[in-house]
Amino acid sequence: MLSYNLKRQRRRLSPLQAIFGLTVAVAVLTVACSGGSDDGPSGDQVVPTIAPTESPATPIAPDSTSVPGRDLEEDGLKVAIGPDERAVSAALTGQGWETDFTRFAADLDVRNLSSGGVPRDGIASLDAPRFAPVSDPPDYMRDQEPVIVLDVNGDVRGYPLSIMTFHEIVNDVVGGEPVTVTFCPLCNTSLVFERTRPDTTVLEFGVSGFLQNSDLIMYDRQSESLWQQITGTGLIGTYAAVQLKFLPVSITGWSDFVTSFPDGQILLRPTDTERHSVTGRALARDYSRPPYPGYDDINSSPFLYDGPFDGRLAPVERIASVTLDDLDIAYPYSFLSEQPVINDVISGVPITVFFDNGTDSAFTSRSGNFSKSGSTTLFNRTVNEQVLTFDLASDVITDNETGSTWDKFGNATSGELIGTRLEPITHAAHFWFAWAAFKPDTEVRGTTEELTADLVEITSPG
């Protein structure tokens, strides 16, 4: 097994340094994300596990300034606001933020917050997205260009990562449900959330300009609360410690999207005349030139990340992550590329992972070429109270119990179960360093060479 000894100690910054202290590297991020001028485009098995490394987290000792009427165990908020929190409050208030700075999530260490090098809405969300039907698509889509696939109430939409890289957030209404579609290019993380709160308030999200562990921090324009994208949790403000609801999504290549969803729609690039709903600045960018060339090279170092590395995997190794009943599991793409169909059990739930090695990366190489990153879909493999075991032979997925064939989106295409659809399970693809920073107790499955029949039974390509 290849092991990476890449752990390093975090250089602790004061909150003011973290928020205002920029480096030369930040200028690169600013150029990449702003994209130019404002006036134009620029069988059940147990997969082997590697034990996690010890978490280096250092808690903040709160001072005596308590918040009256607050119970940490009840609402997940800090019971005391310390000097670090007050420094963040003063700094952001000075920037014009109208956030409720009496509310901080209990597990937030504000010293981990940093500037991404752009101001609030400096990376422009798409708040009035336009779409084209798959039957009449734009001519700039590459066959295996990666697309976020979202299906809500039968309304299927695709969001090209070539667009998401420049805008990071799309506020949309899909299948009648307000959603926000997000992509953090620094972490390779695509996630979708419901925007409607239990009190019927519909939130609209934007890019705050801040990061934690290199991951996008969003804000909602209703309360100006700050939210962590990778976890979907509120950090500071009215919605601190509140959890957004994830919606299951997947990534696929454009040609597969067209074939599988002929009635779907694809997000269009903004035109030269479209302006951002908040700043009024031009939205269009030069989408033919993705930023961060070579960023997903396995030997690359994460950008704008100053934390410790978990040496079980290379920092920018892609993983498929899933959390069930508070158990966090990661499947490395390097393993899935060799074992593209996996049957596993997580917290008592039989699941299957399908891997497609044909999908392009969202990043180019340093020479400007697109490489293949692959993509995953993940499902509950129980159908009509029967647990199915999937296999792959001659590029065809079948289940051993009925002999039905399946596509990578969990649809039975022939056989006894034709027309059946597997239940998707929320998962995501990340760069390992980012996921491990937020989920240090993650079990990494499938990374050892010590696979024996009595420990693991994983299907292999035929």
C-alpha positions as CSV (number, residue, x, y, z in Angstrom):
1,M,0.0,0.0,0.0
2,L,1.3,3.4,-0.9
3,S,1.4,5.7,2.2
4,Y,1.8,9.4,2.3
5,N,3.6,10.9,5.3
6,L,2.4,14.5,4.7
7,K,1.2,15.6,8.1
8,R,2.1,19.1,9.1
9,Q,1.1,21.4,11.9
10,R,-1.3,24.3,11.3
11,R,0.2,27.7,11.6
12,R,-2.3,29.4,13.9
13,L,-3.3,32.9,12.9
14,S,-5.2,35.4,14.9
15,P,-8.8,36.0,13.5
16,L,-7.7,39.3,12.0
17,Q,-4.7,37.8,10.3
18,A,-6.9,34.9,9.1
19,I,-9.5,37.2,7.6
20,F,-7.3,40.0,6.3
21,G,-3.9,38.4,5.8
22,L,-3.5,37.6,2.1
23,T,-0.6,36.1,0.3
24,V,0.6,36.2,-3.3
25,A,-1.2,32.9,-3.9
26,V,-4.5,34.7,-3.2
27,A,-4.0,37.0,-6.2
28,V,-3.9,33.9,-8.4
29,L,-7.3,32.8,-6.9
30,T,-8.7,36.3,-7.4
31,V,-7.8,36.3,-11.1
32,A,-9.0,32.8,-11.6
33,C,-12.4,33.3,-10.0
34,S,-13.1,36.9,-11.1
35,G,-12.4,35.9,-14.7
36,G,-11.7,39.3,-16.1
37,S,-13.3,42.7,-16.3
38,D,-16.7,43.6,-15.1
39,D,-17.8,44.5,-18.6
40,G,-17.5,41.3,-20.5
41,P,-16.5,37.7,-20.7
42,S,-13.2,37.1,-19.9
43,G,-23.1,-10.8,-1.3
44,D,-22.6,-8.5,1.8
45,Q,-19.0,-7.6,2.4
46,V,-16.9,-5.7,4.8
47,V,-14.3,-3.6,2.9
48,P,-11.0,-3.3,4.7
49,T,-10.5,-0.2,6.8
50,I,-7.4,2.0,7.6
51,A,-7.5,3.5,11.1
52,P,-7.6,7.3,11.1
53,T,-4.7,9.5,12.3
54,E,-5.2,11.4,15.5
55,S,-7.0,14.7,15.1
56,P,-4.8,17.7,15.9
57,A,-7.7,20.0,16.7
58,T,-7.0,22.5,19.5
59,P,-10.1,23.8,21.2
60,I,-10.6,27.5,22.0
61,A,-10.9,28.3,25.7
62,P,-13.9,30.6,25.9
63,D,-13.7,33.6,28.2
64,S,-16.3,34.6,30.8
65,T,-18.5,36.5,28.4
66,S,-21.4,34.1,28.4
67,V,-24.5,34.4,26.2
68,P,-27.6,34.4,28.5
69,G,-30.2,31.6,28.1
70,R,-28.0,29.4,26.0
71,D,-27.6,25.7,26.4
72,L,-24.7,24.1,24.4
73,E,-26.3,20.7,24.7
74,E,-29.6,21.9,23.4
75,D,-28.7,24.0,20.4
76,G,-25.1,23.4,19.4
77,L,-24.0,27.0,20.0
78,K,-21.1,28.3,22.0
79,V,-22.0,29.0,25.6
80,A,-19.4,31.8,25.7
81,I,-18.1,34.3,23.2
82,G,-14.4,34.7,23.5
83,P,-11.9,37.2,22.3
84,D,-11.4,35.4,19.0
85,E,-15.1,35.4,18.2
86,R,-15.3,39.1,19.2
87,A,-12.4,39.9,16.9
88,V,-14.2,38.2,14.0
89,S,-17.3,40.0,14.8
90,A,-15.5,43.4,14.8
91,A,-13.7,42.6,11.6
92,L,-16.8,41.5,9.6
93,T,-19.0,44.3,11.0
94,G,-16.3,46.7,9.7
95,Q,-16.8,45.1,6.3
96,G,-20.5,45.8,6.4
97,W,-21.7,42.3,7.5
98,E,-25.0,42.4,9.4
99,T,-24.7,38.9,10.8
100,D,-26.0,38.0,14.3
101,F,-22.6,37.7,15.9
102,T,-24.0,36.4,19.2
103,R,-24.4,33.0,17.6
104,F,-21.4,30.8,16.8
105,A,-21.5,27.1,16.2
106,A,-20.0,25.2,19.2
107,D,-17.5,23.3,17.1
108,L,-16.3,26.3,15.1
109,D,-12.7,27.4,15.7
110,V,-12.7,30.8,14.2
111,R,-8.9,30.8,13.8
112,N,-9.5,28.3,11.0
113,L,-11.4,30.9,8.9
114,S,-9.4,32.6,6.2
115,S,-10.0,35.0,3.3
116,G,-10.2,33.5,-0.2
117,G,-8.8,36.6,-1.7
118,V,-12.1,38.0,-3.0
119,P,-14.8,40.1,-1.3
120,R,-18.4,39.0,-0.7
121,D,-20.0,38.1,-4.0
122,G,-16.6,38.6,-5.7
123,I,-17.3,35.2,-7.1
124,A,-20.8,35.7,-8.6
125,S,-23.5,33.2,-8.0
126,L,-26.1,32.5,-10.7
127,D,-29.4,33.6,-9.3
128,A,-31.5,33.5,-12.5
129,P,-30.0,30.5,-14.3
130,R,-31.0,29.8,-17.9
131,F,-31.3,26.3,-19.4
132,A,-31.5,24.6,-22.8
133,P,-33.2,21.3,-23.4
134,V,-31.0,18.3,-24.1
135,S,-32.7,18.1,-27.5
136,D,-31.3,21.5,-28.4
137,P,-28.0,21.8,-26.5
138,P,-25.3,24.4,-26.8
139,D,-22.4,23.6,-29.2
140,Y,-19.6,24.0,-26.7
141,M,-20.1,20.9,-24.5
142,R,-17.4,18.3,-24.7
143,D,-18.6,14.6,-24.8
144,Q,-17.2,13.8,-21.4
145,E,-17.4,17.2,-19.8
146,P,-18.4,16.7,-16.2
147,V,-21.9,17.7,-15.3
148,I,-23.7,17.7,-11.9
149,V,-26.9,15.7,-12.3
150,L,-29.9,16.7,-10.1
151,D,-33.3,15.0,-10.3
152,V,-36.1,16.6,-8.3
153,N,-39.6,15.2,-8.8
154,G,-38.6,14.1,-12.3
155,D,-37.2,17.4,-13.3
156,V,-33.6,16.5,-14.3
157,R,-31.0,19.2,-14.8
158,G,-27.3,19.2,-15.5
159,Y,-24.8,21.8,-14.3
160,P,-21.5,21.8,-16.1
161,L,-18.5,22.1,-13.8
162,S,-16.9,24.3,-16.4
163,I,-19.5,26.9,-15.4
164,M,-19.7,26.0,-11.7
165,T,-15.9,26.5,-11.4
166,F,-16.4,30.2,-12.0
167,H,-19.6,30.8,-10.1
168,E,-19.6,28.1,-7.4
169,I,-23.3,28.6,-6.5
170,V,-26.5,28.4,-8.5
171,N,-29.8,29.3,-6.9
172,D,-32.5,27.4,-8.7
173,V,-36.0,26.0,-8.5
174,V,-36.1,22.3,-9.7
175,G,-39.2,20.2,-9.7
176,G,-40.9,23.0,-7.9
177,E,-38.4,23.0,-5.0
178,P,-36.0,25.8,-4.3
179,V,-32.4,24.4,-4.2
180,T,-28.9,25.7,-4.3
181,V,-26.3,23.8,-6.4
182,T,-22.7,24.3,-5.2
183,F,-19.2,23.4,-6.4
184,C,-16.0,24.2,-4.5
185,P,-13.2,23.8,-7.0
186,L,-10.5,23.9,-4.3
187,C,-12.0,20.8,-2.7
188,N,-13.6,19.3,-5.8
189,T,-16.9,19.2,-3.8
190,S,-20.3,19.2,-5.6
191,L,-23.3,19.4,-3.2
192,V,-26.9,20.4,-3.5
193,F,-29.1,21.7,-0.7
194,E,-32.8,22.5,-0.1
195,R,-33.2,26.3,0.4
196,T,-36.6,26.3,2.1
197,R,-36.5,26.4,5.9
198,P,-39.2,24.9,8.2
199,D,-40.8,28.3,8.7
200,T,-41.1,28.5,4.8
201,T,-38.4,31.1,4.5
202,V,-36.5,30.5,1.2
203,L,-32.9,31.3,1.5
204,E,-30.7,32.6,-1.4
205,F,-27.0,31.8,-1.1
206,G,-23.9,33.7,-2.3
207,V,-20.2,33.3,-2.0
208,S,-18.9,34.9,1.2
209,G,-15.3,35.2,0.2
210,F,-14.2,33.2,3.2
211,L,-12.8,29.6,3.5
212,Q,-12.3,27.0,6.1
213,N,-9.9,24.2,5.3
214,S,-9.9,25.6,1.8
215,D,-13.6,24.9,1.5
216,L,-16.2,27.4,0.3
217,I,-18.1,29.3,3.0
218,M,-21.5,30.4,1.7
219,Y,-23.8,33.0,3.1
220,D,-27.5,33.5,2.9
221,R,-28.8,36.9,1.8
222,Q,-31.7,36.8,4.2
223,S,-29.8,36.7,7.5
224,E,-26.2,37.0,6.3
225,S,-25.4,33.8,8.3
226,L,-22.2,32.0,7.2
227,W,-22.5,28.3,6.1
228,Q,-19.9,25.6,5.5
229,Q,-20.4,24.0,2.1
230,I,-18.8,20.6,2.7
231,T,-20.9,20.0,5.8
232,G,-24.0,22.1,5.0
233,T,-24.0,23.6,8.6
234,G,-24.4,27.1,9.8
235,L,-21.2,28.6,11.3
236,I,-22.1,32.1,12.5
237,G,-25.4,34.0,12.6
238,T,-29.1,33.4,12.9
239,Y,-28.6,29.9,11.4
240,A,-25.5,28.9,13.4
241,A,-25.5,25.1,14.1
242,V,-28.4,24.6,11.7
243,Q,-28.1,21.8,9.2
244,L,-29.2,22.2,5.6
245,K,-30.8,19.2,3.9
246,F,-28.7,17.5,1.3
247,L,-30.2,16.3,-2.0
248,P,-28.6,13.3,-3.8
249,V,-26.6,14.2,-6.9
250,S,-24.0,12.6,-9.1
251,I,-21.4,13.6,-11.6
252,T,-21.4,12.3,-15.2
253,G,-20.0,13.1,-18.6
254,W,-22.2,15.2,-20.9
255,S,-22.7,12.4,-23.5
256,D,-24.0,10.0,-20.8
257,F,-26.3,12.8,-19.5
258,V,-27.8,13.2,-23.0
259,T,-28.3,9.4,-23.4
260,S,-29.8,8.8,-20.0
261,F,-31.9,12.0,-19.6
262,P,-33.2,12.9,-23.1
263,D,-35.8,15.1,-21.5
264,G,-33.3,16.8,-19.2
265,Q,-32.1,20.4,-19.3
266,I,-28.5,21.8,-19.2
267,L,-27.3,25.0,-17.6
268,L,-26.2,27.6,-20.1
269,R,-23.3,29.9,-19.8
270,P,-24.3,33.5,-19.0
271,T,-24.3,35.9,-21.9
272,D,-22.3,39.1,-22.2
273,T,-25.3,41.2,-21.2
274,E,-26.2,39.3,-18.0
275,R,-25.4,41.0,-14.6
276,H,-25.1,39.7,-11.1
277,S,-28.3,40.2,-9.0
278,V,-26.4,41.9,-6.1
279,T,-23.3,43.6,-7.5
280,G,-24.5,44.4,-11.0
281,R,-21.3,43.2,-12.5
282,A,-21.0,41.2,-15.7
283,L,-21.4,37.5,-15.2
284,A,-19.8,36.0,-18.3
285,R,-16.3,34.6,-18.1
286,D,-14.0,32.8,-20.5
287,Y,-15.3,29.3,-19.7
288,S,-13.0,27.7,-22.3
289,R,-10.1,28.4,-20.0
290,P,-10.6,26.6,-16.6
291,P,-8.5,28.0,-13.7
292,Y,-6.2,26.0,-11.6
293,P,-4.4,24.0,-14.3
294,G,-2.8,20.9,-12.9
295,Y,-4.4,21.3,-9.5
296,D,-5.8,17.8,-9.4
297,D,-2.4,16.2,-10.2
298,I,-1.9,13.5,-7.5
299,N,1.4,15.2,-6.5
300,S,-0.1,18.7,-6.2
301,S,-0.5,20.5,-2.9
302,P,-3.8,22.0,-1.9
303,F,-4.4,25.7,-2.5
304,L,-5.1,28.1,0.4
305,Y,-4.8,25.2,2.9
306,D,-2.6,25.5,6.0
307,G,-3.8,22.6,8.0
308,P,-2.5,19.1,8.8
309,F,-2.6,16.3,6.2
310,D,-4.0,12.9,6.9
311,G,-1.3,10.6,5.4
312,R,-3.5,7.7,4.6
313,L,-4.1,9.1,1.1
314,A,-2.5,11.8,-1.1
315,P,-4.0,15.2,-0.4
316,V,-5.7,15.6,-3.8
317,E,-6.7,11.9,-4.2
318,R,-10.4,11.9,-5.1
319,I,-12.7,10.0,-2.8
320,A,-16.4,9.1,-2.8
321,S,-17.6,9.9,0.6
322,V,-20.8,8.8,2.3
323,T,-22.2,9.3,5.8
324,L,-24.8,6.9,7.3
325,D,-25.9,7.1,11.0
326,D,-22.8,9.3,11.8
327,L,-20.4,6.8,10.2
328,D,-18.2,8.4,7.6
329,I,-16.8,6.2,4.8
330,A,-14.4,7.1,2.0
331,Y,-13.7,5.1,-1.2
332,P,-10.6,6.3,-3.0
333,Y,-10.9,6.7,-6.7
334,S,-7.6,4.9,-7.2
335,F,-9.3,1.8,-5.7
336,L,-12.6,2.3,-7.5
337,S,-10.8,2.6,-10.9
338,E,-9.6,-1.0,-10.4
339,Q,-12.8,-2.2,-8.7
340,P,-15.6,-0.2,-10.4
341,V,-18.6,-2.1,-8.8
342,I,-18.6,-2.5,-5.1
343,N,-21.1,-4.1,-2.8
344,D,-20.8,-3.0,0.8
345,V,-22.7,-2.5,4.1
346,I,-22.6,0.8,6.0
347,S,-24.4,1.1,9.4
348,G,-26.5,-1.9,8.4
349,V,-27.5,-0.4,5.0
350,P,-26.5,-2.5,2.0
351,I,-25.0,-0.1,-0.6
352,T,-23.4,-0.3,-4.0
353,V,-20.9,2.0,-5.7
354,F,-20.7,2.3,-9.5
355,F,-17.6,3.9,-10.9
356,D,-17.2,5.3,-14.4
357,N,-13.7,6.0,-15.5
358,G,-14.7,7.9,-18.6
359,T,-15.7,11.2,-17.1
360,D,-13.3,14.2,-17.7
361,S,-11.8,16.1,-14.8
362,A,-13.0,19.7,-14.2
363,F,-9.3,20.7,-14.4
364,T,-6.9,20.7,-17.2
365,S,-3.3,19.5,-17.0
366,R,-0.6,22.1,-16.9
367,S,-0.3,21.6,-20.7
368,G,-3.9,22.5,-21.1
369,N,-5.3,19.0,-21.8
370,F,-8.2,17.4,-20.0
371,S,-7.6,14.2,-18.1
372,K,-10.0,11.5,-17.0
373,S,-11.0,11.7,-13.3
374,G,-13.9,9.3,-13.3
375,S,-17.2,9.7,-11.4
376,T,-19.4,7.7,-9.0
377,T,-23.0,6.9,-8.2
378,L,-24.1,5.3,-5.0
379,F,-27.3,3.4,-4.1
380,N,-29.2,1.3,-1.6
381,R,-29.1,-2.1,-3.1
382,T,-32.3,-3.3,-1.5
383,V,-35.2,-3.8,-3.9
384,N,-38.6,-5.1,-2.8
385,E,-37.0,-6.3,0.5
386,Q,-34.4,-8.3,-1.5
387,V,-30.7,-7.3,-1.2
388,L,-29.0,-7.4,-4.6
389,T,-25.4,-8.1,-5.3
390,F,-24.0,-6.4,-8.4
391,D,-21.3,-7.5,-10.8
392,L,-19.6,-6.0,-13.8
393,A,-18.7,-8.0,-16.9
394,S,-18.0,-6.7,-20.4
395,D,-18.9,-3.2,-19.2
396,V,-22.4,-4.4,-18.3
397,I,-23.7,-4.2,-14.7
398,T,-26.0,-7.1,-13.6
399,D,-27.4,-8.3,-10.3
400,N,-26.7,-11.9,-9.4
401,E,-30.1,-12.5,-7.9
402,T,-32.3,-11.8,-11.0
403,G,-29.8,-11.3,-13.8
404,S,-31.3,-7.9,-14.6
405,T,-29.0,-5.3,-16.2
406,W,-28.5,-1.8,-14.8
407,D,-27.1,1.5,-15.9
408,K,-24.8,3.6,-13.7
409,F,-27.8,5.8,-12.6
410,G,-29.4,2.8,-10.9
411,N,-32.0,2.1,-13.6
412,A,-32.8,-1.5,-14.5
413,T,-32.6,-1.6,-18.3
414,S,-33.6,-5.3,-18.9
415,G,-34.6,-8.4,-17.1
416,E,-37.0,-9.2,-14.3
417,L,-36.5,-5.8,-12.7
418,I,-36.7,-3.7,-15.8
419,G,-38.1,-0.2,-15.0
420,T,-36.9,-0.5,-11.3
421,R,-34.8,2.3,-10.0
422,L,-32.4,2.0,-7.1
423,E,-32.7,4.5,-4.2
424,P,-29.9,7.0,-4.5
425,I,-27.9,7.7,-1.4
426,T,-26.4,11.1,-0.8
427,H,-22.7,11.1,-1.3
428,A,-20.1,13.3,-2.8
429,A,-16.6,13.4,-4.5
430,H,-14.0,15.4,-2.7
431,F,-10.2,15.8,-2.6
432,W,-9.1,13.8,0.4
433,F,-7.4,16.6,2.3
434,A,-10.6,18.6,2.6
435,W,-12.9,15.8,3.6
436,A,-10.4,14.5,6.2
437,A,-10.0,18.0,7.7
438,F,-13.7,18.0,8.5
439,K,-14.2,14.3,9.1
440,P,-10.9,13.0,10.7
441,D,-12.5,9.8,11.9
442,T,-13.4,8.7,8.4
443,E,-12.9,5.0,7.6
444,V,-11.0,4.6,4.3
445,R,-12.3,1.4,2.7
446,G,-10.5,-0.5,-0.1
447,T,-7.1,1.0,0.1
448,T,-5.0,-2.0,1.4
449,E,-3.6,-4.8,-0.7
450,E,-4.6,-7.3,2.0
451,L,-7.9,-8.3,0.5
452,T,-8.8,-11.9,1.4
453,A,-12.0,-13.8,0.7
454,D,-13.0,-13.9,4.3
455,L,-12.7,-10.2,4.7
456,V,-13.9,-8.7,1.5
457,E,-15.8,-9.8,-1.6
458,I,-15.6,-7.1,-4.3
459,T,-16.7,-7.5,-7.8
460,S,-14.0,-7.0,-10.5
461,P,-14.3,-6.2,-14.2
462,G,-14.9,-9.2,-16.3
